[in-house]
Amino acid sequence: LDLAFFPSVQSLHDQFTAPTNLPAIFSIETPQKRWDRSAVRVPSARCSATEGSLQFHILSFEGPDGYARAGGLASRVEGLGATLANLGFETHLWFVGDPELPGWEVEGSLHLHRWCQWVSRYHPGGVYDGEEGKVADYRSSLPPFLVREALAGHLAGGGRAVVMAEEWHTAEAVIHLHHLLQ
């Protein structure tokens, strides 16, 4: 794209790409390895007003495990979850995980929830092996668990939550969650 033909775009480009014009709120460095959440640095005072009051729940078929990594979606949810956790938010990533790894792990503010593991044991070929059974289990069992174990107490205590669903595999789970929360 030749920005010379779009002066307003060129101005915005110049304004936000020059290092001296970046906001001082946070800085981002290129991570040297996967799961290196230390690359995002935010002053703790910036997040203290929101810590504990807002939870993020990312629903995704893919996730950070080798078993659950099939494409760009895994990289996206891994990076999004890590960034939110680094910003001080309690963040939960619910994905179809490796049946040989723990069902739940906590890394700082990031909670990894490996779902459908019992189905995955019968389908060792990865996240999309046995896809129909995993979608059925995800949509029927995750929403009630999410409400009962994570959302109900948090919301009753005055907290807020953001639920983000990443692809069509999770759409029916979100509809089910919506009905449970009404």
Residue pairs with C-beta under 8 A, 6 or more apart in sequence:
3 9
3 10
3 13
4 10
15 21
16 22
25 42
25 43
25 46
26 40
26 41
26 42
26 43
26 46
27 41
28 39
28 40
29 39
29 41
30 39
31 39
32 39
34 64
34 78
35 64
35 78
35 82
35 107
37 82
37 83
37 85
37 86
37 107
37 108
37 110
38 86
40 82
40 83
40 86
40 87
41 86
42 86
42 87
42 88
44 88
47 87
47 88
47 89
48 88
50 88
50 89
51 88
51 89
52 90
52 159
53 158
53 159
53 160
54 89
54 90
54 159
54 160
54 161
54 162
55 89
55 90
55 91
55 92
55 150
55 151
55 154
55 159
55 160
55 161
55 162
56 81
56 84
56 89
56 90
56 91
56 92
56 161
56 162
56 164
57 91
57 92
57 94
57 146
57 150
57 151
57 161
57 162
57 163
57 164
58 77
58 80
58 81
58 91
58 92
58 93
58 94
58 164
58 166
59 94
59 95
59 142
59 163
59 164
59 165
59 166
59 170
59 173
59 174
60 73
60 74
60 77
60 93
60 94
60 95
60 165
60 166
60 167
60 170
61 68
61 73
61 95
61 96
61 127
61 128
61 134
61 135
61 138
61 166
61 167
61 169
61 170
62 68
62 69
62 70
62 71
62 73
62 74
62 77
62 95
62 96
62 127
62 166
62 167
63 69
63 74
63 77
63 78
63 93
63 95
63 96
63 97
63 112
63 114
63 127
64 74
64 77
64 78
64 81
64 93
64 95
64 112
65 95
65 97
65 98
65 101
65 114
66 98
67 97
67 98
67 99
67 100
67 101
67 120
67 126
67 127
68 74
68 95
68 96
68 97
68 98
68 114
68 126
68 127
69 75
69 127
70 126
70 127
70 128
73 166
73 167
76 166
77 93
77 95
77 166
78 93
80 164
81 91
81 93
81 110
82 110
84 91
84 109
84 110
85 91
85 107
85 108
85 109
85 110
86 108
86 109
88 109
89 109
90 109
90 111
91 109
91 110
91 111
92 111
92 113
92 150
93 110
93 111
93 112
93 113
94 113
94 115
94 142
94 146
95 112
95 113
95 114
95 115
96 114
96 115
96 116
96 120
96 127
96 134
96 138
97 103
97 112
97 113
97 114
97 115
97 116
97 117
97 120
98 114
98 117
98 120
99 114
99 117
99 118
99 120
99 121
99 124
101 114
102 114
103 113
103 114
103 117
104 111
104 112
104 113
104 114
105 111
105 112
106 112
115 137
115 138
115 141
115 142
116 133
116 134
116 137
116 138
118 137
119 130
119 133
119 134
119 137
120 127
120 130
120 134
122 130
122 133
123 129
123 130
123 133
123 134
127 134
131 169
134 169
135 169
135 172
138 169
138 170
138 173
139 170
139 172
139 173
139 176
140 176
142 173
143 173
143 176
143 177
143 180
144 176
144 180
146 177
147 177
147 180
147 181
150 161
151 161
151 181
154 161
155 161
163 174
163 177
165 171
165 173
165 174
